[in-house]
Amino acid sequence: MMGLEKTTRMNYLFDFYQELLTPKQRSYMELYYLDDHSLGEIAEAYNITRQAVYDNIRRTEAMLEEYEAKLQLFEKFQKRQQLVTAFEKEPFTEERVREFLGQLKEWD
């Protein structure tokens, strides 16, 4: 995964799982991914090395991926978004509504 795709994924995973992180992990991730600060800027703000910031961010990314593998909140969110988009393109028939609700129930 590269660049924008990774950043977008990390932002979503952070949104879903940030409450499971320590305050320091949340702060580093916010500064790096949301505020677009460099490793050097974060290191300077916390008076630590760039390597320490890098290591913390990589460990936190791995934790977020582990949470997603277990809980699948982002995957379910994406499926729901796709289903809603498809549903909006087709007429609202009683059969279609039942199908839509059935698919939503499968994911819970």
C-alpha positions in Angstrom: 0.0 0.0 0.0 1.4 3.3 -1.0 1.0 7.1 -0.3 -2.5 8.4 -0.4 -4.2 5.0 -0.2 -2.3 4.1 3.0 -2.9 7.6 4.5 -6.6 7.3 3.8 -6.8 3.8 5.3 -4.8 4.8 8.4 -7.1 7.8 8.9 -10.2 5.6 8.8 -8.7 3.0 11.1 -7.7 5.8 13.5 -11.2 7.1 13.4 -12.6 3.7 14.3 -10.0 2.6 16.9 -8.4 5.7 18.4 -10.0 5.1 21.8 -8.0 1.9 22.1 -4.7 3.8 21.8 -2.7 5.6 24.5 -2.7 9.4 24.5 0.8 9.4 23.1 -0.1 7.1 20.3 -3.1 9.2 19.5 -1.1 12.4 19.5 1.7 11.0 17.2 -0.9 9.6 14.8 -2.9 12.9 14.7 0.2 14.9 14.1 1.5 12.6 11.4 -1.6 11.6 9.5 -4.2 14.3 10.2 -2.0 17.4 10.6 0.7 16.2 8.1 3.7 16.9 10.3 7.0 15.4 9.5 8.8 12.9 11.7 11.3 15.6 12.5 8.7 18.1 13.5 7.0 15.6 15.9 10.4 14.5 17.3 11.3 18.2 18.0 7.9 18.8 19.7 8.4 15.8 22.0 12.2 16.2 22.4 12.9 12.7 21.1 14.6 11.2 18.1 13.0 10.8 14.6 13.6 7.1 14.9 11.6 6.9 18.2 8.7 8.7 16.4 9.0 6.5 13.4 9.0 3.3 15.6 6.0 4.4 17.6 4.0 5.3 14.5 4.8 1.9 12.8 3.9 0.0 16.0 0.6 2.0 16.2 -0.2 1.3 12.5 0.3 -2.4 13.2 -1.9 -2.2 16.2 -4.7 -0.5 14.2 -4.4 -3.2 11.5 -4.7 -5.9 14.2 -7.8 -4.3 15.6 -9.3 -4.2 12.2 -8.4 -7.8 11.5 -10.3 -8.8 14.7 -13.2 -6.3 14.7 -13.6 -5.5 11.0 -15.3 -2.1 11.7 -13.8 -0.4 8.6 -14.6 -3.4 6.4 -18.2 -3.4 7.5 -18.4 0.4 7.0 -17.1 0.0 3.4 -19.6 -2.7 2.7 -22.4 -0.6 4.0 -21.3 2.4 2.0 -21.3 0.2 -1.2 -24.7 -1.2 -0.4 -26.2 2.2 0.3 -24.7 3.5 -3.0 -26.2 0.6 -4.9 -29.5 0.9 -3.1 -29.7 4.6 -4.1 -29.3 3.8 -7.7 -32.3 1.3 -7.8 -36.0 1.8 -7.2 -37.3 1.4 -3.6 -39.4 -1.8 -4.0 -40.5 -3.8 -1.0 -38.3 -6.7 -2.3 -35.3 -4.5 -2.6 -35.7 -3.1 0.9 -35.9 -6.6 2.3 -32.8 -7.6 0.4 -31.0 -4.5 1.7 -31.9 -5.2 5.3 -31.0 -8.8 5.0 -27.5 -7.9 3.8 -27.0 -5.4 6.6 -28.0 -8.1 9.2 -25.5 -10.5 7.8 -22.6 -8.2 8.7 -23.5 -7.8 12.4 
